[in-house]
Amino acid sequence: MTQVLPTDLTEAEARSRNARARLFGTLGRMQDKLNPMALAQDAVENVAINVARDTVATVRANPRTVALAAGAALLFLARRPLARLLVGGATAAAKASLKNRSAAPKTRTNARPKKGSSK
């Protein structure tokens, strides 16, 4: 029952199998590249690379302006610790004053009846 195929036909079938394997391999790679998550990740990476490249170009073109902006941002972020450092004694006195006020007994000097009460 084994039929001997001519060599040309055997070679044609082998080429066909190889071509089919290459096609399915190519389709698999295309599916991986066209996956929505892969496309989104590529887009995010491209945007990040472009932003970084533009930022470096801006810093190289305007180093003084960038240094001034960075310094202002740093001072803004560190404003409370700097204020404590510069005003140190005054804030300690203010805290002591507040502490003394909260320790004093609370009395009502001008007692008025609540709304709706008969007194």
Secondary structure, 3 states (H helix, E strand, C coil): CCCCCCHHHHHHHHHHHHHHHHHHHHHHHHHHHCCHHHHHHHHHHHHHHHHHHHHHHHHHHCHHHHHHHHHHHHHHHCHHHHHHHHHHHHHHHHHHHHHHHHHCCCCCCCCCCCCCCCC
